[in-house]
Amino acid sequence: QVHLVESGGGLVQAGGSLRLSCAGSGRTFSTSAMAWFRQGPGKEREFVAAISWAGYTTYYADSVKGRFTISRDNAKNTVYLLMNSLKSEDTAVYYCAAAGSLLPPNSHKEYPYWGQGTQVTVSS
């Protein structure tokens, strides 16, 4: 089992940057693919970015490509999401998720471990 806690959210002006952190615990963290999802008001939860267990492969939603960067430090049991050039449509609660597998699953249904989320609000 993996326990996840997000941090780093807040209020930022459009065009600004934030870095989210996801601190994990559990023996399987370093061998679990990780991902970030987000859910805005009135919207369904959507995929943002994912990273393989060793950090060699990353995936991004088209809406954040070129702006967001996912990374991980397995020695610290932490996953990061660096968000640059933020837009108002990026406003959402951001969730960290662990897959329990080496490679990121395609479906959110295959991520059994979730953090509580951290609010990101982008003013325009």
N, C-alpha and C positions, 0 to 999 in steps of 0.2 A: 504494500500500500504506500502511496505517496501523498504527503500533505503539502499544500501550496498556499503561499501568502503573497499577494501582490502589494506593491507600493509604488509611489512616484506620481500618481495622478494629481490633477489640480486644474486650476484655471490658467489658460494661456491665450494670448492674442493670436489671431490668424497670422500665419507666417512664422510663428515661433516654434520652439522645440521642447520636447519632454522626453525623458528616459524612464520607462517603466521597468521595475524589477520584479522578479518572481523568485522568492526564496523557497526552496524545496527541502523536504526531509524524507527519509526512507531509503532503504538500501538499493532500491531499483531506480533511483533518480538518474544516475549517470548512464544508465542503459535504456532510458526511455526517451523517445521522440517527444518534443515539446511544441506547443503551439499557443498562439494568441488569438482569441476571438473577441468580438465586441458586439454590444447590443445597444442601439440608440432608442430613444423614446418612440414607441409605436412600431418598432421594427423587430424582426426576428434576429436571433443570434447569427452572426456571420463570421466567416473565416477571415483572418487578417494575415497571419504568417506562421510558418512552421519550420522546425529545424530537426535534423536527424540526431541520433544519440550522441555522436562524436562531434557534431557541428560542421561536418563537411558539406552537407547539402541543405539548402534553404529553399523555401517556397513562399510566394507572396500573392495576395490577391491583387488583381489588376488595379484596383483603386488606390493601392498604397505603393506599388512598385516605383522605385526611384526616390521615394520619400522616407520609407520606414526600413529599418535594419534589425533583424533578429540575430541574437548571438547568445552564447552560453559559456559559462565557466563551471565545468563539472567539479573542479577542485573546491569551489565555493557553493556548489549545489544551487546555482543561480542562473536564471535565464533573463535576458534583457530585451527590451523593445525600444530602440531609439527612433523617435518620431520627429522628423523634420518637416518644414514647410506645412505646418498644420492648417487644415481648413475647417470651416464650421461644420461640414458634414462628417468630420472625424469625431465629433462630440458623441460620446457613448460611455458605457461602463465596459472596461476592458478586463477580460478574464484570461488567466493563464490556465493551460490544460496540459496534462501529461497523458501520453498514449498508452504506456505500458508495453510498448513495442519499440524496436530499434529504428524503424522508419515511420514517418508520419502517415497515419491513415488518411484516406480521402474524406471520410465522413466524420462529422462531429460526434456521431453516435458511438464511435469507436474510441473516444477519449473518456475514460472512466473517472479520471481525477481532475478536479476543478478547484481553483481558488475562489475567494469570496467576491473578487472584482475590485477595481479601483476606478473612480470617476475621472474622466477627462472631459473638460469643457473648453471649447474653443470659441472665443468671442469674435464677432465680426462687426 
